[in-house]
Every structure is written in structure tokens, then in C-alpha cells.
Amino acid sequence: MNKSVFYFLLCIAAFTALFFVTSPASADIVFSLLRVGSNQASDENREYLIDRVRNVDSSGNPLPAGSLPTVGKLDVGDSLRGTINITTINSSSGNVGGQSGNDELTGVFQLKITGKTAIGGGLFLFTFGPDPAFEADLGGGMTSNGFVPGPGAILVLFEDSSNNFAGDFNDPAPAISPAGPDDGTPGQTVPPSSADVSVGPYDIEEAFIAATASDGDWFATLGFKGVSGEGAAGLTSVPNFDNVLKAFTISSGSAGANTNLALSLLGLGPAAAGLQINKSTVSPFGGTIDFALSQQTRGVYDLDTPFELSSNTNISFVASFQSGGACRMTGGSETQITDPIYGPTYVWVPGSYTTSADQKQWVTTGGQIGAPLASPTGPSFGEWTHQLHCTQGSKGNCPGTAFAFDFKAGTASNKGTIINTVVCGDQGYCVPARCAPFKQIFWDGIGVIKNIKGTFPLPTGVTCTNMGEGTFHYFKAHVGDFGEPGSTQVRKNQPPTCSTPCPWTSGGVDISNIVPLSPVSPAPNNTIGGQICPCGCGDWYEIEIHCTTDPTSSIIYRFAHLIDTGDLQIHPPVGDSCH
């Protein structure tokens, strides 16, 4: 977003929208590029001046009688209006829109100049705020659109799978540019014409802006809520850059102004409902805010564009994913633990299965979670068994230093055990699995250890006296249902073969750290959330068991693994259907 000095800040807002798209892109879902916690994004934008104040000098004094109105000068009461295109999210190269294969995230912005202070040497400090004309209509008083951004709005973002955003006439495919050239000087392209600065017409500029929203879905609106930490201010770094005509003399690679912007999230569109922005990004204006942006406003001398300013923006924000609702899970699995098998954690490492006869320990699981009730606040229903075996199919004593045990929890299991909270996340499902609202489920509760064989090794530095036959323990578990069959071995070894490792890494057993699985594409002809997921990912299972029934007690056992065989299947909650 830029603004003569400032609009680039708006870009950060665009980033917000990124967060959560319910309808997948042509090859990926934009929100899959986001991270729980800190995120970075960048954009490019184009803008032009809405010159409402043309009869004052550079100090703001009325022009002498008979003087010609100034052209291109930025004054209090003027606005900057334009279009933005997010090009990167948590990446050093373009991975949004264009030829990336992912949806584009674009926006329309309009910012009104609220303050202008000369600081010497031909430099100026600007402040910006919402423009009432834009709050009332996306057309910003320049045209009529019918979309109402609302009070405080500065930027409206749209998600679109067509990837046809254009800011210049010569943007490469898949961009689709309105017919040109500019309506300033007929036929003039590079450098762009400045003939319509301050006076218009702006038909070509508005054609570019209209294309940004015409075939996309509303994703998010950003602006000012009137809370601590909001602000938008820009400082020119090139003398006399308080006039957009200056931009026609410098290239798009030369910065003329630097701007900082802090915006609040005003609203999320239906496609972004899975996103939650935390107000923990430090604002350059004090306090915390949803998005912090820094932007460089640049020239247009070398561009084939109808616009008057260009800019690029860096955006920072903190995000978390909402669970979105309930689900349930059924199934079981069998998985070999990799070598070495002894220690505080048991984490699957691709390609490192042990071949030692006395170290082929296995984990089996089975049960159901969330039927007939799954509650995010607890208690819930379900039964779950986790068993560590000395060897596959072993009976009797464990060989060598191996150990084994059973861990059981649930409504009808040993008295004193419970399934407590159950919560789901990561919208959509991996076909050909049955339809489900989510791909990941998290639960906790109290379980009991039974049938211990050998010596239970505690993690280094951990002491636990509550360890023995029949002891009760708090636990947390997590399953990812990433396709059919759930077996990683089958998915890798049976046609069609898949030699690609699973690109996903778990964020752990707490849904607040959930890492969504990035689908390869939406499922063909599917309208209920089906996705084609990476072929290298089987179902995922992990569990953490604590020393006592206190959730804050030390972790004494952890297992985390893509399952070898079996199937862990997530379903809609009892009584619901995704059809």
C-alpha cells in the first residue's frame, strides 16, 4: 500500500487476510503459508493522488489571486488511493499469486492525509487516517462499487484463485491488464504520463483497481479501531517529495519516502474465518497492534503504468489458528520405534528403522475419541489405549534393557481415568478419506499405567516417584488424519509409489501450536472441503504422559510418529454431517 510516503503500510493489512481461506486456491491454500506466531509478508502496490486541495502554496497558505492551482502536491485533506498485491508470505521469493500456483491476495486502499509538517531541507513528515469516502464505499468517491468497507477502514483485501492481478500494462501472464495506455497523454507508456495528475481522468487507474476486487472474495478489512498503538506516518527522504510529480523523475527502485503503519483487524471475510490475530505485535506508535508495517514509497519513471507512485512494504504480525469446531476420531495403529529406542522421547526419523532383533519395539494404539460428545472445555467421551511392546508380537519378559507398558484412559476404562477436552483444527480433509470438518484432533485427560515390563526409563534430569503399576497420569495426545490409507508404509510402497518425504512437521500436542498440513491442491469437483494432500504423509499420532495427574508435572514419556500401519480416521461430531 503506499501513500505518497505512506501507503505501503497498508500492505501489512493485506497479509492479514492471508490467514485463512476456506476455499482452496488453484494449487494451494494461502493460509497454509502462515505460521502460528510471528509472520512476515511483503507486497507491491500502485497508487494515485486524489487532489482535493489545489489552491495553497507549499506552506499551506492560500495562493495569490490569479495564481494557477498547484499540481501533484500532497496536502492535508488529499488522499492516496490504490491497489496492492501480496507477493510473499514467510518466504524470500514469490509464493503468493502470479505464477506461484497459490491464490493471490490483493487489496484496495485509500488513506487521507491528516497532517503535514515541513522539517527542513525540503523534507516533510506526513500523518494519515481513514477517508470517509472510502469508509462509505470501496469506490472511495471516485466511482461507485457497492461494497461498504465501514468505519475506520483503510484497506480491504480479497482472495482470488484466478491470479490475474495487474499493476502495470506490461505485467506478465497470468496478469490481465486493462486496455491502455494511460488516459493522460495518449500513447505515452514508459515513462508514464503525468498529464492527469491532480485533474484526471482516472478511468484507467480505476479499471486496474476494479479488477482487484471484481472476481475475488472478501478476505479481510483493516484500518483504525481507535485503540492504543494505531497510527500511520511517513517521512520523505528525497527533497520535495511532497509532490507526486517527483515520482515521475525517479525509478521504481529509488525510495523517496519511508513510512510506518500500525493497523487493526476490523473484520474477516467468510474465507478467513479460521484466522485469529493476536494483538502482540509491537506498534511503532506505542503499545501493541495487529499489524506493523514499514514501507518505501518509490518512483514510476521506468514503469509502464497509469499510476503515480509505487512502493514495497514489509509486514509483521502474530497469528494463531482458531479450532473452528468439534470432531471425533476412531481407529488404531501399529508403529515401530526407531533406533535408539531408549530415552525421554520416541520420535520417528524417516529411513532409520532399526534392524537389531532386541530393539524392534513397537507401539500400538486403538480406540475412539469424542463420541458421543466432544467438548473443548471437558469432560468428553471416548476410550484410548496406548501400548508399548518389547518387540512386534512379543509376549512375556522384555529382552535386554527393553521395557513395555499399557496406558489406558476413557469413559469406561479404569475408574479414575477420563477423556477431558477434545478440540479440532486444520480445516478440510484429505481425500479419499471420508468428509470431515478438520484434519487434526487434540485431546487430554487422565490415564493409568498397567502391565509394566522391564524398567521404565525416565528422561535425563527428571525424577518421578509416582511411577508403577496402577499409577495415574495426566496426558495430552494429537492425531493428524492425512489421507487414506493411514498407513505410511502402504502409501510409500503401493502404487502409485511416492518417494517424497512428508513436508509437514508437528507443532506438538497443544492446539495453540497447530501446524496446518499444506494440501497439494483442492480435490477435483469437491465443494465440501476435500483436499489432495502430500503423498508422503500417512496418519500422525503423538502422546505425552506426565508424572502425576497435575498437568504442570514433568513429562515422563513421549511418542511421536507417522504411523506404519493402521488408520486414524477423523469424523464430523456425532449427529453432524459434512454433506
Residue pairs with C-beta under 8 A, 6 or more apart in sequence:
1 7
1 8
1 9
1 10
1 11
1 13
1 14
1 43
1 45
1 47
1 82
1 84
1 107
1 109
1 111
1 155
1 261
1 293
1 295
1 311
1 313
2 8
2 10
2 45
2 46
2 47
2 80
2 82
2 259
2 295
2 297
2 298
2 309
2 310
2 311
2 313
3 9
3 10
3 47
3 80
3 111
3 113
3 126
3 128
3 232
3 234
3 259
3 297
3 309
3 311
4 47
4 49
4 74
4 80
4 126
4 234
4 241
4 242
4 244
4 257
4 297
4 309
5 74
5 124
5 126
5 234
5 235
5 236
5 241
5 256
5 257
5 258
5 259
5 297
6 80
6 111
6 126
6 128
6 232
6 233
6 234
6 257
6 259
6 261
6 295
6 297
7 45
7 47
7 80
7 82
7 109
7 111
7 259
7 295
7 297
7 309
7 311
8 43
8 45
8 259
8 261
8 293
8 294
8 295
8 296
8 297
8 311
8 312
8 313
9 232
9 234
9 259
9 260
9 261
9 262
9 263
9 293
9 294
9 295
9 313
10 45
10 84
10 107
10 109
10 111
10 154
10 155
10 222
10 261
10 263
10 293
10 313
11 41
11 42
11 43
11 45
11 84
11 86
11 107
11 293
11 295
11 312
11 313
11 315
12 41
12 222
12 261
12 263
12 291
12 292
12 293
12 313
12 315
12 316
12 317
13 107
13 109
13 154
13 155
13 157
13 220
13 222
13 223
13 263
13 265
13 291
13 293
13 315
14 41
14 43
14 84
14 86
14 105
14 106
14 107
14 155
14 157
14 220
14 222
14 315
15 39
15 41
15 43
15 86
15 89
15 105
15 291
15 315
15 317
16 157
16 220
16 222
16 265
16 272
16 275
16 277
16 290
16 291
16 317
17 30
17 105
17 107
17 157
17 158
17 159
17 219
17 220
17 268
17 269
17 272
18 30
18 31
18 33
18 34
18 41
18 86
18 89
18 96
18 105
18 219
19 30
19 31
19 34
19 220
19 272
19 274
19 275
19 277
19 319
20 30
20 31
20 34
20 268
20 271
20 272
20 273
20 274
20 275
20 321
20 427
21 29
21 30
21 31
21 103
21 159
21 219
21 271
21 272
22 270
22 271
22 273
22 274
22 427
22 529
23 159
23 161
23 217
23 271
23 522
24 103
24 161
24 428
24 519
24 521
24 522
24 531
25 101
25 102
25 103
25 159
25 161
25 522
26 101
26 102
26 103
26 161
26 163
26 521
27 101
27 102
27 520
27 521
28 101
28 102
28 103
28 518
28 519
28 520
28 521
29 102
29 103
29 428
29 518
29 519
29 531
30 89
30 96
30 102
30 103
30 105
30 159
31 272
31 274
31 275
31 516
32 516
32 517
32 518
32 519
33 89
33 90
33 91
33 95
33 96
33 102
33 518
34 89
34 90
34 275
34 319
35 90
35 319
35 515
36 319
36 320
36 321
36 507
36 512
36 513
36 514
36 515
37 318
37 319
37 320
38 316
38 317
38 318
39 89
39 90
39 316
39 317
39 318
39 319
40 88
40 89
40 90
40 314
40 315
40 316
41 86
41 88
41 89
41 90
41 314
41 315
41 317
42 86
42 87
42 88
42 312
42 313
42 314
42 315
43 84
43 85
43 86
43 87
43 312
43 313
43 315
44 84
44 85
44 87
44 167
44 310
44 311
44 312
45 82
45 83
45 84
45 85
45 109
45 167
45 310
45 311
45 312
45 313
46 82
46 83
46 167
46 168
46 208
46 305
46 307
46 309
46 310
47 80
47 81
47 82
47 83
47 109
47 307
47 308
47 309
47 310
47 311
48 80
48 81
48 82
48 197
48 202
48 205
48 244
48 306
48 307
48 308
48 309
49 72
49 74
49 78
49 79
49 80
49 197
49 198
49 244
49 308
49 309
50 78
50 79
50 80
50 81
50 110
50 140
50 141
50 142
51 71
51 72
51 73
51 75
51 78
51 197
51 198
51 199
52 75
52 77
52 78
52 79
53 75
53 76
53 77
53 78
54 69
54 70
54 71
54 73
54 198
55 62
55 63
55 69
55 70
56 62
56 63
56 70
56 75
57 63
57 70
58 73
58 118
58 242
59 118
60 75
60 76
60 116
63 69
63 70
69 198
70 198
70 243
71 197
71 198
71 199
71 245
72 194
72 197
72 198
72 243
72 244
72 245
72 246
72 308
73 242
73 243
74 80
74 113
74 116
74 124
74 126
74 242
74 243
74 244
75 113
75 116
76 113
76 114
76 115
76 116
77 112
77 113
78 112
78 113
79 110
79 111
79 112
79 113
79 131
79 133
79 134
79 140
80 110
80 111
80 113
80 128
80 309
81 109
81 110
81 111
81 134
81 140
81 142
81 209
82 108
82 109
82 110
82 209
82 307
82 309
83 106
83 107
83 108
83 109
83 165
83 167
83 208
83 209
83 212
84 106
84 107
84 108
84 109
84 155
84 313
85 97
85 104
85 105
85 106
85 165
85 167
86 96
86 97
86 104
86 105
86 106
86 107
87 94
87 96
87 97
87 98
88 94
88 95
88 96
89 95
89 96
94 100
95 102
96 102
96 103
96 104
96 105
97 103
97 104
97 105
97 106
97 163
97 165
98 104
98 163
98 165
98 174
98 175
99 163
99 174
100 163
103 159
103 160
103 161
103 163
104 159
104 160
104 161
104 162
104 163
104 164
104 165
104 216
105 157
105 158
105 159
105 219
106 157
106 158
106 160
106 165
106 212
106 213
106 216
107 155
107 156
107 157
107 158
107 212
108 138
108 155
108 156
108 158
108 209
108 212
108 213
109 154
109 155
109 156
110 131
110 133
110 134
110 140
110 154
111 128
111 129
111 130
111 131
111 154
111 232
112 128
112 129
112 130
112 131
112 132
113 126
113 127
113 128
114 127
114 128
114 129
115 125
115 126
115 127
116 124
116 125
116 126
116 127
116 242
117 124
117 125
117 126
118 124
119 125
119 235
121 239
122 239
122 240
123 235
123 236
123 237
123 239
123 241
124 235
124 236
124 241
124 242
125 233
125 234
125 235
125 236
126 233
126 234
126 235
126 236
126 242
126 257
126 259
127 231
127 232
127 233
128 232
128 233
128 234
128 261
129 224
129 232
130 151
130 152
130 153
130 154
130 223
130 224
131 140
131 141
133 140
133 141
134 140
134 141
134 149
134 153
134 154
135 148
135 149
135 150
135 151
135 152
135 153
136 148
137 144
137 145
137 146
137 147
137 148
137 149
138 145
138 146
138 147
138 148
138 149
138 156
138 213
139 145
139 206
142 202
142 206
143 206
143 210
145 210
145 213
147 156
147 213
147 218
149 156
149 221
149 223
150 221
150 266
150 267
152 223
152 224
152 225
152 226
152 264
152 266
153 221
153 222
153 223
153 266
154 222
154 223
154 224
154 232
154 263
155 221
155 222
155 223
155 263
156 213
156 218
156 220
156 221
156 222
157 218
157 219
157 220
157 221
157 222
158 212
158 213
158 216
158 217
158 218
158 219
159 216
159 217
159 219
159 269
159 271
159 272
160 215
160 216
160 217
162 174
162 215
162 216
163 174
163 175
164 174
164 175
164 176
164 211
164 215
165 171
165 175
165 211
165 212
166 175
166 176
166 177
166 178
166 208
166 211
167 208
167 305
167 307
167 310
168 177
168 303
168 304
168 305
169 177
169 180
169 181
169 189
169 304
169 305
169 306
170 177
170 304
171 177
176 211
177 208
178 204
178 207
178 208
178 211
179 207
180 189
180 204
180 304
180 306
181 187
181 188
181 189
181 193
181 204
181 306
182 188
182 189
182 192
182 193
182 196
182 204
182 305
182 306
183 196
183 201
183 202
183 203
183 204
183 306
184 192
184 193
184 194
184 195
184 196
184 197
184 306
185 193
185 195
188 195
189 304
190 302
190 303
190 304
191 248
191 300
191 301
191 302
191 303
192 248
192 300
192 303
192 304
192 305
192 306
192 307
192 308
193 306
194 245
194 248
194 308
196 202
197 244
197 245
197 308
204 306
205 306
205 307
208 306
208 307
217 269
217 270
217 271
218 269
218 270
218 271
219 268
219 269
219 271
219 272
220 265
220 266
220 267
220 268
220 269
220 272
221 265
221 266
221 267
222 263
222 264
222 265
222 266
222 290
222 291
223 263
223 264
223 266
224 230
224 263
224 264
225 264
225 266
227 264
227 287
227 289
228 286
228 287
229 262
229 279
229 283
229 285
229 286
229 287
229 288
229 289
230 262
230 263
230 264
230 283
230 285
230 289
231 260
231 261
231 262
231 283
231 284
231 285
232 259
232 260
232 261
232 262
232 263
233 259
233 260
233 261
233 285
234 257
234 258
234 259
234 260
234 295
234 297
235 257
235 258
235 259
236 242
236 256
236 257
237 255
237 256
237 257
237 258
238 246
238 250
238 254
238 255
238 256
238 257
240 246
241 247
241 256
241 257
241 297
244 308
244 309
246 256
246 299
247 256
247 297
247 298
247 299
247 300
247 301
247 308
247 309
247 310
248 299
248 300
248 301
248 308
249 299
249 301
250 256
250 298
250 299
250 301
251 298
251 299
251 301
251 302
252 298
252 299
252 300
252 301
252 302
252 303
252 310
253 298
253 302
254 298
254 299
255 296
255 297
255 298
256 297
256 298
256 299
257 296
257 297
258 294
258 295
258 296
258 297
259 293
259 294
259 295
259 296
259 297
260 284
260 285
260 292
260 293
260 294
260 295
261 291
261 292
261 293
261 294
261 295
262 283
262 284
262 285
262 289
262 290
262 291
262 292
262 293
263 289
263 290
263 291
263 293
264 289
264 290
264 291
265 277
265 290
265 291
268 275
273 322
273 324
274 321
274 322
274 324
274 427
275 319
275 321
275 322
276 319
276 320
276 321
276 322
277 290
277 291
277 317
277 318
277 319
277 320
278 318
278 319
278 320
279 288
279 289
279 290
280 288
280 318
281 288
281 289
281 290
281 291
281 292
281 316
281 317
281 318
282 288
282 289
282 292
283 289
283 292
284 292
284 294
290 317
291 315
291 316
291 317
292 315
292 316
292 317
293 313
293 314
293 315
293 316
294 313
294 314
295 311
295 312
295 313
295 314
296 311
296 312
296 313
297 309
297 310
297 311
298 309
298 310
298 311
298 312
299 309
299 310
300 307
300 308
300 309
300 310
303 310
320 512
321 425
321 426
321 514
321 516
322 425
323 376
323 423
323 424
323 425
323 511
324 424
324 425
324 427
324 437
324 438
325 424
325 437
325 438
325 573
326 370
326 374
326 375
326 376
326 422
326 423
326 424
326 437
326 573
327 370
327 374
327 424
327 436
327 437
327 438
327 441
327 570
327 571
327 572
327 573
328 368
328 369
328 370
328 371
328 374
328 382
328 422
328 441
328 570
328 571
328 572
328 573
328 574
329 368
329 369
329 370
329 441
329 479
329 481
329 568
329 569
329 570
329 571
330 367
330 368
330 369
330 371
330 568
330 569
330 571
331 365
331 366
331 368
331 486
331 539
331 566
331 567
331 568
331 569
332 364
332 365
332 366
332 367
332 566
332 567
332 568
333 363
333 364
333 365
333 366
333 486
333 539
333 541
333 563
333 564
333 565
333 566
333 567
333 568
334 362
334 363
334 364
334 392
334 563
334 564
334 565
334 566
335 348
335 362
335 363
335 364
335 541
335 561
335 562
335 563
335 564
335 565
336 353
336 354
336 360
336 361
336 362
336 392
336 564
337 346
337 354
337 361
337 362
337 363
337 559
337 561
338 346
338 347
338 348
338 349
338 352
338 353
338 354
339 352
339 353
339 354
339 356
339 359
340 354
340 359
341 354
341 359
341 361
341 402
342 401
342 457
343 457
343 459
343 460
344 457
344 458
344 459
344 460
344 462
344 555
344 557
344 558
345 459
345 558
345 559
345 560
346 363
346 558
346 559
346 560
346 561
347 558
347 560
347 561
348 560
348 561
348 562
350 501
350 502
354 360
357 391
358 391
358 399
358 400
358 402
359 400
359 402
360 391
360 392
361 388
361 389
361 390
361 391
361 402
361 404
362 388
362 389
362 391
362 392
363 386
363 387
363 388
363 389
363 559
363 561
364 387
364 389
365 384
365 385
365 386
365 387
365 541
365 566
365 568
366 384
366 385
367 382
367 383
367 384
367 385
367 410
368 382
368 383
368 384
369 380
369 382
369 384
369 419
369 422
369 441
369 443
369 479
370 380
370 381
370 382
370 422
370 441
370 443
370 573
370 574
371 381
371 382
371 574
372 381
372 574
373 380
373 381
373 574
374 380
374 381
374 382
374 422
374 423
374 424
374 573
375 421
375 422
376 421
376 422
376 423
377 421
378 418
378 420
378 421
378 422
379 418
379 419
379 420
380 419
380 420
380 421
380 422
380 443
381 410
381 411
381 419
382 410
382 411
382 419
382 422
382 443
383 408
383 409
383 410
383 411
383 412
383 413
383 419
384 408
384 409
384 410
384 419
384 443
384 445
384 447
384 477
385 406
385 407
385 408
386 406
386 407
386 408
386 447
386 477
386 543
386 559
387 404
387 405
387 406
387 407
388 403
388 404
388 405
388 406
388 559
389 404
390 397
390 398
390 399
390 402
390 403
390 404
390 453
390 454
391 399
391 402
394 404
397 453
397 454
398 404
398 453
398 454
401 454
401 455
402 454
403 452
403 453
403 454
403 455
403 456
403 457
404 451
404 452
404 453
404 454
405 449
405 450
405 451
405 452
405 453
405 456
406 449
406 450
406 451
407 447
407 448
407 449
407 450
407 473
407 475
407 543
407 545
408 414
408 417
408 447
408 448
408 450
409 417
409 418
409 419
409 445
409 446
409 447
409 448
409 475
410 417
410 418
410 419
410 445
411 418
411 419
413 447
413 448
414 448
414 450
416 446
416 448
416 472
417 445
417 446
417 447
417 448
417 472
418 445
418 446
419 443
419 445
420 443
420 444
420 445
420 446
421 442
421 443
421 444
421 445
422 441
422 442
422 443
423 441
423 442
423 443
423 511
424 437
424 438
424 440
424 441
424 442
424 570
425 438
425 440
425 442
425 511
425 514
425 516
426 438
426 439
426 440
426 480
426 514
426 516
426 517
427 437
427 438
427 439
427 516
427 529
428 438
428 439
428 519
428 529
428 530
428 531
429 435
429 436
429 437
429 438
429 439
429 481
429 529
429 530
429 531
429 570
429 578
430 439
430 481
430 482
430 483
430 484
430 517
430 519
430 530
430 531
430 532
430 533
431 483
431 484
431 523
431 526
431 530
431 531
431 532
431 533
432 483
432 484
433 481
433 483
433 484
433 569
433 570
434 569
434 571
435 528
435 529
435 530
435 572
435 577
435 578
435 579
436 481
436 529
436 570
436 571
436 572
436 578
437 529
437 572
437 576
437 578
438 570
439 480
439 481
439 482
439 516
439 517
439 533
439 570
440 478
440 479
440 480
440 481
440 511
440 514
440 516
440 517
440 570
441 478
441 479
441 481
441 570
442 476
442 477
442 478
442 509
442 510
442 511
442 514
443 476
443 477
444 474
444 475
444 476
444 477
444 509
444 551
445 474
445 475
446 472
446 473
446 474
446 475
446 549
447 472
447 473
447 475
447 545
448 470
448 471
448 472
448 473
449 467
449 468
449 469
449 470
449 471
449 473
449 545
450 469
450 470
451 469
452 468
452 469
456 467
456 556
456 557
458 464
458 467
458 556
459 554
459 555
459 556
462 547
462 554
462 555
462 556
463 554
464 547
464 548
464 553
464 554
464 556
466 472
466 473
466 547
466 548
467 547
467 556
472 548
472 549
473 545
473 546
473 547
473 548
473 549
473 556
474 545
474 546
474 548
474 549
474 550
474 551
474 553
475 543
475 544
475 545
475 546
476 509
476 510
476 543
476 544
477 509
477 541
477 542
477 543
477 544
478 506
478 508
478 509
478 540
478 541
478 542
478 543
479 539
479 540
479 541
479 568
479 570
480 504
480 506
480 517
480 537
480 539
480 540
480 541
480 568
481 539
481 568
481 569
481 570
482 502
482 504
482 517
482 533
482 534
482 537
482 538
482 539
482 540
483 491
483 533
483 535
483 537
483 538
483 539
484 567
485 491
485 538
485 567
486 538
486 539
486 563
486 566
486 567
486 568
486 569
487 538
487 539
487 563
487 564
487 565
487 566
487 567
488 502
488 537
488 538
488 539
488 562
488 563
488 564
489 538
489 564
489 565
490 538
490 565
491 498
491 535
491 536
491 537
491 538
492 498
492 499
492 536
492 538
496 535
498 535
498 536
499 536
500 534
500 535
500 536
501 536
502 534
502 536
502 537
502 538
502 562
503 518
503 534
503 536
503 537
504 515
504 517
504 518
504 534
504 537
504 540
505 515
506 515
506 540
506 542
506 560
507 513
507 514
507 515
508 542
509 542
509 543
509 544
517 533
517 534
517 537
518 534
519 531
519 532
519 533
519 534
520 531
520 532
520 533
520 534
521 531
521 532
522 530
522 531
522 532
523 530
523 531
523 532
528 578
528 579
529 578
537 562
538 562
538 563
538 564
539 562
539 563
539 566
539 567
539 568
540 560
540 561
540 562
540 563
540 568
541 559
541 560
541 561
541 563
541 568
542 558
542 559
542 560
542 561
543 557
543 558
543 559
543 560
544 555
544 557
544 558
545 555
545 556
545 557
545 558
546 553
546 554
546 555
546 556
547 553
547 554
547 555
547 556
572 578
